[in-house]
Amino acid sequence: ALALQVMHEKGIELDSRVITWFGNEAWFKRIPNAEDLTIRMLMNHTTGIPRHVFQAAFLQAIQDEPMKVWKPAEMLQYVLDLPPVHPAGDGWAYSDTNYIILGMLVEKWTGEDLYVLLRKRILKPLKLKNTLPSNTPRLKGLVQGYIGEQNFLNLPTKVVKKGKYVINPQWEWTGGGLLSNVEDLARWLKAIHETDMIPEPMY
């Protein structure tokens, strides 16, 4: 939603190629399907970019340093030079990595921190007081969560100990880095469909 707002204001088309903004970055050309990627593909998961969170080296890094604070570009290192899941635009596979790149685009377009932008443009206007960045192991109001014993992150079954998440969830960022509650989610869904929070052409 945030990306769509910014794109509408700046006249950026959904089918614009991502290389327009990241073509000069050394890492970008090593992203699978780099030259063919569009913003629409990032949003609807048709890029063919593998999920960095499932790469063995990334999982090992999380286990080695569970409280590490990650930069977005650091997470992308784990998909560089990998074969694509499918050709760009020809197939579907969910990938958090798509949203990480999208978040980096939003910051590049605006020159602002994504969470600051989110708070200013969406959370504050809609009074979503219980929706917060999950960028620290100590998250206000977090309830105990449970995960299977054989989970890909190798976490304990209970993921909260003494009010603290067992890993720093900050690495999720635009791939799921928000804490919320049922009331705020209901308010948000209503706003998506009944206000101009997402501009009409983009909606």
matplotlib code that plots the C-alpha trace (Angstrom):
import matplotlib.pyplot as plt

x = [0.0, 2.8, 4.6, 1.4, 0.9, 4.4, 4.3, 1.0, 2.5, 5.7, 4.0, 5.8, 4.2, 3.6, 5.4, 8.5, 11.7, 13.5, 16.8, 15.9, 16.7, 19.2, 21.0, 24.2, 24.3, 26.9, 24.6, 21.6, 22.8, 23.4, 19.8, 18.0, 16.1, 17.5, 17.1, 13.5, 12.1, 9.2, 7.6, 4.4, 6.3, 7.7, 4.2, 2.5, 5.4, 6.1, 9.8, 11.2, 13.6, 14.2, 13.4, 16.5, 14.9, 15.1, 18.8, 21.0, 23.6, 21.0, 19.5, 23.0, 23.6, 20.4, 21.4, 25.0, 23.8, 20.1, 20.1, 21.9, 20.5, 20.3, 20.5, 18.2, 21.1, 22.7, 19.8, 19.8, 23.4, 21.9, 20.1, 22.8, 23.8, 21.2, 19.1, 15.6, 12.6, 11.0, 11.4, 10.4, 6.6, 6.1, 5.1, 4.3, 6.3, 5.9, 9.2, 9.8, 12.8, 10.5, 9.1, 12.6, 13.5, 10.2, 11.0, 14.4, 12.7, 10.3, 13.3, 15.1, 12.1, 11.5, 14.8, 13.1, 13.2, 10.4, 9.0, 9.0, 7.2, 4.7, 3.9, 3.5, 1.4, -0.7, -0.5, -1.0, -3.7, -5.7, -5.1, -3.5, -2.1, -1.5, 0.5, 4.2, 7.4, 8.7, 12.3, 13.3, 13.1, 11.0, 7.7, 4.9, 1.9, 3.3, 1.5, 3.2, 3.6, 4.3, 6.2, 6.7, 9.7, 11.2, 10.9, 13.3, 14.7, 15.5, 13.6, 12.3, 8.6, 7.8, 9.2, 8.8, 10.8, 10.3, 8.7, 11.5, 11.4, 14.0, 15.5, 15.5, 12.6, 14.0, 15.3, 11.7, 11.4, 9.1, 8.7, 6.4, 8.0, 4.9, 3.2, -0.6, -3.9, -7.3, -8.9, -6.2, -6.3, -10.1, -9.6, -6.9, -9.0, -11.9, -9.6, -8.2, -11.6, -13.6, -11.1, -8.5, -5.7, -4.7, -5.3, -8.0, -5.8, -3.6, -6.5]
y = [0.0, 2.4, 1.6, 2.2, 5.6, 6.7, 5.3, 7.2, 10.5, 10.1, 8.7, 5.4, 2.6, -0.9, -2.4, -0.2, -2.2, -2.4, -2.1, 1.6, 2.3, -0.4, -0.9, 0.8, -1.4, -4.2, -6.7, -6.1, -7.8, -10.9, -11.1, -13.9, -12.5, -9.1, -7.5, -8.5, -7.7, -5.2, -3.7, -5.6, -8.8, -8.0, -7.3, -10.4, -12.8, -13.7, -12.6, -16.1, -14.9, -17.6, -16.9, -15.8, -17.0, -20.6, -20.6, -22.7, -20.0, -17.5, -19.9, -20.7, -16.9, -16.5, -19.4, -18.1, -14.5, -14.6, -10.9, -9.5, -6.3, -6.8, -4.3, -5.1, -5.5, -8.0, -10.3, -10.2, -11.6, -15.0, -15.2, -13.7, -15.9, -18.5, -20.0, -18.5, -20.5, -19.8, -17.2, -13.6, -13.2, -16.8, -18.6, -17.9, -18.5, -16.5, -14.9, -12.5, -11.3, -9.6, -7.4, -6.6, -5.3, -3.4, -1.8, -0.7, 0.9, 2.9, 4.2, 5.1, 6.9, 8.9, 9.2, 8.3, 5.4, 3.0, 2.6, 6.4, 6.7, 4.0, 5.6, 9.1, 8.0, 5.0, 4.1, 7.6, 8.8, 5.6, 5.6, 2.2, 2.5, -1.2, -1.7, -1.4, -2.3, -5.7, -4.5, -5.6, -8.8, -6.9, -6.2, -4.5, -6.7, -9.7, -12.9, -16.3, -17.9, -21.6, -23.2, -26.9, -28.7, -29.3, -25.7, -24.3, -21.6, -24.2, -22.2, -23.6, -24.5, -21.4, -18.4, -15.9, -16.2, -13.6, -11.2, -11.4, -13.0, -15.7, -14.1, -10.5, -10.4, -7.2, -9.2, -9.6, -5.9, -5.5, -9.3, -9.2, -6.9, -5.6, -6.4, -5.8, -6.9, -7.9, -4.4, -2.7, -5.3, -4.8, -1.1, -1.5, -3.8, -1.3, 1.5, -0.3, -0.7, 2.3, 5.2, 6.6, 5.2, 3.4, 5.8, 4.7, 3.9, 1.7, 0.2]
z = [0.0, 0.9, -2.4, -4.4, -2.7, -3.6, -7.1, -7.8, -6.6, -8.6, -11.7, -11.5, -13.5, -12.1, -15.1, -14.8, -14.6, -11.3, -13.1, -13.6, -10.0, -9.1, -12.3, -11.0, -7.9, -8.2, -6.4, -8.6, -11.8, -9.7, -8.6, -10.5, -13.6, -12.7, -16.2, -16.6, -13.1, -12.9, -9.8, -10.6, -10.5, -7.0, -5.8, -7.2, -6.6, -10.3, -10.3, -9.9, -7.2, -4.6, -0.9, 1.0, 4.3, 3.1, 2.0, 4.2, 4.6, 5.8, 8.3, 9.6, 10.0, 12.0, 14.3, 14.7, 15.5, 16.5, 17.7, 14.6, 13.1, 9.3, 6.5, 3.6, 1.1, 3.4, 3.1, -0.6, -0.6, 0.0, -3.4, -5.6, -8.5, -7.7, -10.5, -10.7, -9.6, -13.0, -15.7, -14.8, -15.1, -16.1, -12.9, -9.3, -6.1, -2.9, -1.8, 1.0, -1.0, -3.4, -0.6, 0.7, -2.8, -2.9, 0.5, -0.8, -3.8, -1.6, 0.5, -2.8, -4.2, -1.1, 0.7, 3.9, 6.4, 5.5, 9.0, 9.5, 6.2, 7.2, 10.5, 8.9, 5.9, 7.2, 10.9, 12.3, 9.9, 10.4, 14.2, 14.1, 17.6, 18.1, 14.9, 15.4, 13.7, 14.8, 14.8, 18.3, 20.3, 23.0, 21.4, 23.4, 23.9, 22.1, 23.0, 23.3, 19.9, 19.2, 16.3, 15.5, 16.9, 13.4, 12.1, 9.5, 11.8, 14.5, 17.1, 20.4, 20.5, 22.6, 20.7, 23.6, 26.8, 29.6, 27.3, 24.7, 21.3, 21.0, 17.9, 16.6, 14.1, 12.6, 9.6, 8.4, 7.6, 4.6, 4.4, 7.4, 10.0, 11.8, 15.1, 15.2, 16.8, 15.5, 16.0, 13.9, 11.2, 10.9, 10.7, 8.1, 5.9, 6.0, 5.1, 2.1, 0.6, 1.8, 1.7, -0.7, 1.3, -1.9, -4.8, -7.2, -10.3, -8.1, -6.1]

ax = plt.figure().add_subplot(projection="3d")
ax.plot(x, y, z, "-o")
ax.set_aspect("equal")
plt.show()
